[in-house]
Amino acid sequence: MKIQFLQYLNRMMYLVLAVLIMLMSACQSGEVKKGNGDTTTSGTIHISVDESFKPVIDSQIQVFESQNPNAHIVVHYKPEADCLRDLNVDSIRMVIVTRGLTEAEAKTLTERYTYKPGWGPLAFDAIAVLVNSKSKDSLFTMQDIRGMAKGISGYKYKVLLDGTNSTSTVRFLTDSLLKGQPRGKNVVAATSSEAVIDYVSNNTDAIGLVGVSWVGNREDSTQLSFLKKVKIAQIECRGCNGTYVDPVQYNIATNRYPMIRTLWYVLKENYDGLGNGFTNFLIYEKGQRIFSRAYLWPARMSFEVRKTNLE
């Protein structure tokens, strides 16, 4: 009887031990799932970014990773609408686009992930108007730009955009310039911002709309090569009739340039992971200085405006 009791006791001890091991494993796997094994300075995350901002975000990631060798940010450049759809893709930790979340989007994401995502502005960008280097036209009013976008202008230019119907530049043209009115048949799509620059450089009958971070940095050799092919047109100053201005930092900061948009981040992370680490880099001094050097206007910190030979 005593032997049977001891055997029963041993079996119970093995059973309890097995249950404890299973519980410990479950807890550990839950922690890894929550944090994906990353910290604010290490690990790997995927982010989606509006293609219009590729030059400056490439610079941000390069500096961040050089300072944090164990951190790897895999960036997917896409039209803005595709980036926004990626908010519902679990593997995408962050998106960078030209608008924040709507109230309905924030509610949906909060219900999906059981926590409220974070979002906020990073910098202010301008949409530059490009013309062929041989073009005689380099001064436009906003009425001129709207007329060309509607196809009713005296200017007979093709208007090149960086996509068909889902990029931030297309949305700016549709919402801010046309106010929902139809585009003219002369508005055509290229495959990317770089393709816009290439097309305008080879066609005198075209103008292109691109983010200024593609052409505004005179210290970047690639952008200098672009500016040998095209010219940046001046647009009539907002609130100062008869004066035409360039899409440079001073005119962005003072709202003199009439085509300005805000760059936002949206972060799906409720712990101190790599997404928060990269976000902090972007919104504090180092990241804000990189935006400034790319000739965007930083949204989170103030910097001295530098004169350029565009003005």
Backbone torsions as a table, in degrees:
resi	resn	phi	psi	omega
1	MET	NA	-42.1	179.2
2	LYS	-64.2	-39.9	179.7
3	ILE	-65.1	-42.6	179.3
4	GLN	-62.4	-38.6	179.2
5	PHE	-65.4	-41.3	179.3
6	LEU	-64.8	-39.2	177.9
7	GLN	-64.3	-41.2	178.2
8	TYR	-63.3	-41.6	180.0
9	LEU	-63.3	-40.6	178.9
10	ASN	-63.4	-43.1	179.0
11	ARG	-61.7	-40.1	179.2
12	MET	-65.5	-38.9	179.7
13	MET	-64.7	-42.4	178.1
14	TYR	-62.5	-39.9	-179.2
15	LEU	-65.8	-45.6	178.6
16	VAL	-62.3	-41.5	179.6
17	LEU	-62.3	-41.8	179.9
18	ALA	-64.3	-41.9	179.0
19	VAL	-63.6	-41.7	178.8
20	LEU	-61.6	-42.2	178.8
21	ILE	-62.7	-42.5	178.9
22	MET	-63.3	-41.3	179.6
23	LEU	-65.9	-40.9	178.6
24	MET	-64.1	-40.7	179.1
25	SER	-64.4	-40.6	-179.9
26	ALA	-64.2	-41.7	178.5
27	CYS	-63.3	-44.0	-179.8
28	GLN	-63.6	-43.5	-179.2
29	SER	-66.5	-32.9	177.4
30	GLY	-66.0	-38.6	178.7
31	GLU	-65.4	-42.5	-179.7
32	VAL	-65.5	-40.1	179.9
33	LYS	-63.8	-40.0	-179.8
34	LYS	-66.0	-46.2	-174.7
35	GLY	-100.2	-8.1	-178.4
36	ASN	53.9	19.9	176.2
37	GLY	76.3	5.6	-177.2
38	ASP	-101.7	160.7	174.8
39	THR	-124.8	-174.0	-179.9
40	THR	-68.7	-14.8	-177.4
41	THR	-129.6	9.7	-179.2
42	SER	-150.8	160.4	179.4
43	GLY	109.5	-170.1	-179.3
44	THR	-134.8	131.1	174.6
45	ILE	-134.0	158.9	176.5
46	HIS	-110.5	136.5	176.7
47	ILE	-132.2	154.5	175.8
48	SER	-113.8	133.9	-174.1
49	VAL	-133.0	138.3	173.6
50	ASP	-56.2	126.4	-175.4
51	GLU	-58.4	-24.1	-179.2
52	SER	-61.1	-20.3	-173.9
53	PHE	-112.2	21.2	-177.4
54	LYS	-56.5	-47.0	-176.7
55	PRO	-58.4	-46.6	-175.5
56	VAL	-75.1	-36.1	179.1
57	ILE	-70.9	-35.6	172.8
58	ASP	-56.7	-42.7	178.8
59	SER	-65.2	-41.7	179.2
60	GLN	-60.4	-47.0	-178.0
61	ILE	-66.1	-40.8	-179.8
62	GLN	-59.0	-45.5	-179.4
63	VAL	-69.9	-44.0	-179.1
64	PHE	-59.8	-46.3	-178.7
65	GLU	-69.2	-32.1	177.7
66	SER	-66.7	-31.5	178.1
67	GLN	-84.4	-18.3	180.0
68	ASN	-132.0	81.8	-172.7
69	PRO	-59.4	-21.2	-179.9
70	ASN	-92.8	5.0	179.3
71	ALA	-102.5	136.0	-179.4
72	HIS	-134.6	115.6	179.8
73	ILE	-108.2	113.5	179.8
74	VAL	-93.1	114.0	-174.3
75	VAL	-104.3	137.7	177.6
76	HIS	-117.0	110.5	178.9
77	TYR	-87.0	126.3	-173.3
78	LYS	-146.0	166.1	167.4
79	PRO	-59.3	151.4	-174.0
80	GLU	-56.7	-41.7	-178.7
81	ALA	-60.9	-36.7	177.5
82	ASP	-68.5	-37.2	176.6
83	CYS	-62.2	-42.8	179.8
84	LEU	-65.2	-35.9	175.7
85	ARG	-65.0	-29.4	179.8
86	ASP	-69.0	-9.3	173.6
87	LEU	-60.7	-24.5	179.4
88	ASN	-96.5	7.6	177.6
89	VAL	-100.2	118.3	-173.0
90	ASP	-60.0	-32.9	-175.4
91	SER	-75.3	-15.9	178.9
92	ILE	-91.0	116.3	-174.7
93	ARG	-85.9	-30.5	-175.2
94	MET	-146.4	149.1	169.5
95	VAL	-126.9	150.2	178.3
96	ILE	-126.9	114.5	-172.3
97	VAL	-142.4	-176.1	-176.2
98	THR	-101.6	25.0	171.2
99	ARG	-156.4	155.8	175.2
100	GLY	-84.1	-172.0	-179.8
101	LEU	-81.2	145.0	169.2
102	THR	-77.9	167.1	178.6
103	GLU	-61.1	-38.9	179.9
104	ALA	-68.2	-40.1	179.1
105	GLU	-65.3	-43.2	179.1
106	ALA	-61.4	-40.8	179.0
107	LYS	-64.8	-44.1	-179.3
108	THR	-62.8	-45.0	-179.2
109	LEU	-67.7	-37.3	178.3
110	THR	-62.9	-41.4	178.2
111	GLU	-68.3	-36.1	-178.0
112	ARG	-70.0	-45.1	-173.3
113	TYR	-102.7	-1.7	178.9
114	THR	63.8	18.4	170.8
115	TYR	-151.2	157.2	-177.3
116	LYS	-84.2	123.7	177.7
117	PRO	-66.9	156.3	177.9
118	GLY	-99.5	145.9	175.1
119	TRP	-154.0	157.9	-179.9
120	GLY	-177.9	168.1	-179.0
121	PRO	-76.9	148.4	177.3
122	LEU	-112.5	-44.4	-175.8
123	ALA	-163.1	168.6	176.0
124	PHE	-112.1	132.4	-174.9
125	ASP	-118.0	156.4	174.6
126	ALA	-118.6	148.3	173.5
127	ILE	-92.5	117.9	-179.4
128	ALA	-88.9	144.7	175.6
129	VAL	-102.7	119.7	-177.0
130	LEU	-104.5	140.2	173.6
131	VAL	-127.8	160.2	177.4
132	ASN	-60.7	146.9	-177.2
133	SER	-61.0	-21.1	179.9
134	LYS	-96.8	0.6	-176.9
135	SER	-69.4	141.7	176.5
136	LYS	-85.0	-14.7	-178.8
137	ASP	-97.4	120.7	177.0
138	SER	-142.9	8.7	175.9
139	LEU	-125.8	123.9	-178.6
140	PHE	-135.1	148.0	168.4
141	THR	-91.6	167.7	175.6
142	MET	-66.9	-29.1	175.3
143	GLN	-63.7	-38.7	176.1
144	ASP	-61.1	-47.1	-177.3
145	ILE	-63.3	-44.3	179.7
146	ARG	-65.3	-40.6	179.0
147	GLY	-62.3	-41.4	177.4
148	MET	-65.8	-39.0	179.5
149	ALA	-65.8	-29.9	178.4
150	LYS	-86.5	-13.4	-178.6
151	GLY	80.3	22.5	-177.2
152	ILE	-120.4	11.4	-176.4
153	SER	-84.0	157.7	172.2
154	GLY	-70.6	-19.4	173.9
155	TYR	-76.2	129.3	-177.7
156	LYS	-102.1	58.6	-179.2
157	TYR	-102.3	146.7	161.9
158	LYS	-76.6	139.5	178.0
159	VAL	-105.8	113.6	-176.3
160	LEU	-93.2	129.3	174.6
161	LEU	-115.5	165.3	-175.4
162	ASP	-89.0	26.9	178.3
163	GLY	168.2	-174.3	-175.7
164	THR	-92.3	-60.7	-174.9
165	ASN	-148.5	12.6	-173.8
166	SER	-134.6	12.3	178.4
167	THR	-93.1	164.2	179.6
168	SER	-66.9	-32.2	178.5
169	THR	-68.4	-40.7	176.2
170	VAL	-62.4	-42.4	179.8
171	ARG	-64.7	-39.4	177.9
172	PHE	-62.3	-44.2	179.8
173	LEU	-62.9	-44.5	-176.8
174	THR	-69.6	-46.8	-174.0
175	ASP	-83.9	-45.7	-172.0
176	SER	-90.8	-37.8	-178.0
177	LEU	-87.9	-49.8	-174.1
178	LEU	-93.0	-13.1	-179.8
179	LYS	54.0	39.0	178.1
180	GLY	87.8	-6.9	178.1
181	GLN	-73.5	157.0	-175.5
182	PRO	-69.2	150.2	175.9
183	ARG	-78.2	156.7	174.0
184	GLY	-75.3	160.9	179.1
185	LYS	-67.6	-14.2	179.0
186	ASN	-82.5	-5.3	176.8
187	VAL	-85.9	118.0	-175.3
188	VAL	-127.2	162.5	-174.2
189	ALA	-109.9	137.7	167.1
190	ALA	-102.3	176.1	-176.5
191	THR	-86.4	-15.8	-177.0
192	SER	-167.3	173.9	177.0
193	SER	-63.9	-41.4	179.0
194	GLU	-63.6	-35.7	177.7
195	ALA	-67.1	-33.4	174.9
196	VAL	-61.3	-47.2	-179.4
197	ILE	-61.3	-44.6	-179.7
198	ASP	-61.9	-43.4	-177.6
199	TYR	-65.6	-47.2	-179.1
200	VAL	-62.6	-36.1	-179.0
201	SER	-65.6	-22.6	-177.1
202	ASN	-106.7	0.4	-176.3
203	ASN	-139.1	117.9	-178.9
204	THR	-75.8	-11.4	-178.4
205	ASP	-98.7	24.1	-177.2
206	ALA	-133.3	148.0	166.5
207	ILE	-122.5	156.0	-178.9
208	GLY	-130.8	148.0	175.9
209	LEU	-112.8	120.2	179.3
210	VAL	-140.6	160.2	173.5
211	GLY	-65.6	142.0	-174.0
212	VAL	-65.8	-20.2	179.4
213	SER	-66.2	-12.7	175.8
214	TRP	-81.5	-23.6	-172.1
215	VAL	-136.6	-2.6	-172.2
216	GLY	-87.7	-16.0	-173.7
217	ASN	-92.2	102.2	-178.5
218	ARG	-74.7	-5.0	177.6
219	GLU	-95.0	-2.3	-179.3
220	ASP	-99.5	123.5	-174.9
221	SER	-64.3	-35.8	178.9
222	THR	-64.9	-43.7	-179.3
223	GLN	-70.5	-32.4	174.6
224	LEU	-63.2	-37.2	177.8
225	SER	-67.1	-34.6	175.4
226	PHE	-62.6	-41.0	-174.4
227	LEU	-75.5	-7.0	170.6
228	LYS	-80.2	-17.3	-177.0
229	LYS	-99.5	-29.4	-175.3
230	VAL	-134.5	166.8	173.9
231	LYS	-117.5	149.7	174.5
232	ILE	-93.5	118.2	-179.2
233	ALA	-73.7	153.0	173.6
234	GLN	-94.8	144.1	-178.6
235	ILE	-116.0	145.0	-179.0
236	GLU	-57.7	132.0	-176.0
237	CYS	-60.7	140.5	175.7
238	ARG	-71.3	120.3	176.9
239	GLY	81.6	8.8	178.6
240	CYS	-143.4	81.2	-174.5
241	ASN	-56.9	137.4	176.3
242	GLY	90.0	-6.7	177.2
243	THR	-108.2	134.0	-178.2
244	TYR	-114.3	137.0	-172.0
245	VAL	-129.0	158.7	177.8
246	ASP	-94.1	160.9	177.5
247	PRO	-82.6	63.7	-179.3
248	VAL	-108.7	171.2	-171.0
249	GLN	-57.7	-44.1	-178.2
250	TYR	-58.8	-43.2	-177.6
251	ASN	-75.1	-24.8	172.9
252	ILE	-73.4	-47.0	-176.6
253	ALA	-64.1	-35.1	-177.9
254	THR	-94.7	2.8	177.4
255	ASN	65.5	22.2	177.9
256	ARG	-76.5	-36.3	177.8
257	TYR	-76.2	132.4	-168.7
258	PRO	-85.1	-5.9	-178.7
259	MET	-121.4	86.0	-176.7
260	ILE	-120.8	144.1	176.3
261	ARG	-140.1	160.2	-176.9
262	THR	-102.9	137.7	175.3
263	LEU	-96.6	126.1	-176.1
264	TRP	-119.1	153.0	167.1
265	TYR	-110.6	148.8	170.2
266	VAL	-129.2	123.1	-173.6
267	LEU	-117.4	127.1	177.3
268	LYS	-105.3	77.1	-178.6
269	GLU	-157.4	125.8	-177.5
270	ASN	-115.4	29.3	177.7
271	TYR	-148.9	173.7	-177.8
272	ASP	-82.3	73.8	178.9
273	GLY	-105.6	-170.3	-175.5
274	LEU	-66.4	-30.9	177.1
275	GLY	-61.0	-43.9	176.8
276	ASN	-67.1	-37.1	178.2
277	GLY	-62.4	-44.0	-179.8
278	PHE	-70.1	-38.5	177.4
279	THR	-60.3	-45.7	178.7
280	ASN	-61.1	-37.4	176.7
281	PHE	-61.8	-43.0	-177.0
282	LEU	-68.0	-37.1	-171.2
283	ILE	-92.3	-11.9	177.8
284	TYR	-103.5	-171.5	-162.2
285	GLU	-53.7	-47.1	-174.3
286	LYS	-63.7	-48.5	179.7
287	GLY	-66.6	-38.6	179.3
288	GLN	-66.0	-33.3	176.2
289	ARG	-67.3	-35.0	178.1
290	ILE	-66.8	-41.3	174.2
291	PHE	-59.4	-41.8	-179.6
292	SER	-63.8	-42.4	179.7
293	ARG	-67.5	-24.1	177.6
294	ALA	-85.4	5.3	176.3
295	TYR	69.9	23.3	161.9
296	LEU	-91.0	166.3	177.2
297	TRP	-101.6	119.1	-176.9
298	PRO	-61.1	138.0	-177.9
299	ALA	-90.9	-18.4	-172.0
300	ARG	-108.7	-18.7	-178.4
301	MET	-139.2	150.2	-179.5
302	SER	-94.7	136.7	176.9
303	PHE	-132.5	157.3	177.0
304	GLU	-68.7	136.7	178.9
305	VAL	-80.1	129.1	179.5
306	ARG	-98.2	137.1	175.2
307	LYS	-71.0	144.6	175.0
308	THR	-129.9	165.2	-179.6
309	ASN	-78.4	5.9	171.6
310	LEU	-77.4	-23.0	-174.0
311	GLU	-87.0	NA	NA
